[in-house]
Amino acid sequence: MFESISAVTNSAGYLLEGVGVTLLLVGLSLFIGFICGIVLTLGQVYGPALVRRFVGVYVWFFRGLPNIVLLFLFYFALFPFMGFDMPAFGVAVTVLGLRSAAYQSQIFRGAIQSLSEGQMLAARSLGMTRWQAIRSIVLPQSLRLSLPGWSNEYPVLLTDSSVAYVIGVAELLTRTSQVISRTGEPMILYLSCAVIFILLNYGGMMIIQYVEKKVRIPGFGNNEAECL
C-alpha cells in the first residue's frame, strides 16, 4: 500500500505536466472547433448550394469516423502525403479541433434557425447589409442561445483527448501509462488518473455554467419565469 502511494507522490510532478498538456490540447481544440464551427454554420445556413453541400460532406466525414481512425489517417497518411511535417501534438489539436467543428457547427446552426426570420428582415429594412445583420444581430443572439448545448463540447473533448496517446502525445493518460510501466502499480495510478479527469471535468463545467448564467438572454426558454 505504501509503495503504491509512494509511486503516485514521486510521479506527481510528471503527471501534473500531463494535466497541462491535456488542458492545452482541449483548449486549442475547442478554440479551433469554435472558429471553424462558426464559418461552417454560416456557410450551411446562408451560403450557396455548393457551399452547403460541402459543409454537409464535412460534417458527415468528421462525425462518421472514430477519433482514433482520424488520428491515424491524418498522422500517418494525409499530412505526410501533403508534405506537412507536424508534431504529434499539432496533429492531435488539428484533428480534434476539426472534428469538434463539425459538432459545434450543428449546435450553432440550430441556434440560428431558432431565431425569427423577422429579425433579419427588420435589419435589412433598416439599411443593414446581410453580413452586418448576421454579425450584429444574428450571431450575438445565437451564440448565447447555443451555450447550453455548446458546453457539452468541453467534457467530450476532455475525454477524447486521451485518445491522443496512440500517436505519442504526452498527455495525462500517456504519462500515467509510462509511470505504470516503471513502477508496476496500475490500480492506484489509473485511479489517480480517473480522479484527475473527473476534477478537470467538474471544474470546467462549473466555469462554463457560470458564464452561461452571465450571458443568458432573459425571456428565452426556462428564463421566462424569472422575468415575470
C-alpha positions, 0 to 999 in steps of 0.5 A: 500500500505504501509503495503504491502511494509512494509511486503516485507522490514521486510521479506527481510532478510528471503527471501534473505536466500531463494535466497541462498538456491535456488542458492545452490540447482541449483548449486549442481544440475547442478554440479551433472547433469554435472558429471553424464551427462558426464559418461552417454554420454560416456557410450551411445556413446562408451560403450557396448550394455548393457551399452547403453541400460541402459543409454537409460532406464535412460534417458527415466525414468528421462525425462518421469516423472514430477519433482514433481512425482520424488520428491515424489517417491524418498522422500517418497518411494525409499530412505526410502525403501533403508534405506537412511535417507536424508534431504529434501534438499539432496533429492531435489539436488539428484533428480534434479541433476539426472534428469538434467543428463539425459538432459545434457547427450543428449546435450553432446552426440550430441556434440560428434557425431558432431565431425569427426570420423577422429579425433579419428582415427588420435589419435589412429594412433598416439599411443593414447589409446581410453580413452586418445583420448576421454579425450584429444581430444574428450571431450575438443572439445565437451564440448565447442561445447555443451555450447550453448545448455548446458546453457539452463540447468541453467534457467530450473533448476532455475525454477524447483527448486521451485518445491522443496517446496512440500517436505519442502525445504526452498527455495525462493518460500517456504519462500515467501509462509510462509511470505504470510501466516503471513502477508496476502499480496500475490500480492506484495510478489509473485511479489517480488518473480517473480522479484527475479527469473527473476534477478537470471535468467538474471544474470546467463545467462549473466555469462554463455554467457560470458564464452561461448564467452571465450571458443568458438572454432573459425571456428565452426558454426556462428564463421566462419565469424569472422575468415575470 
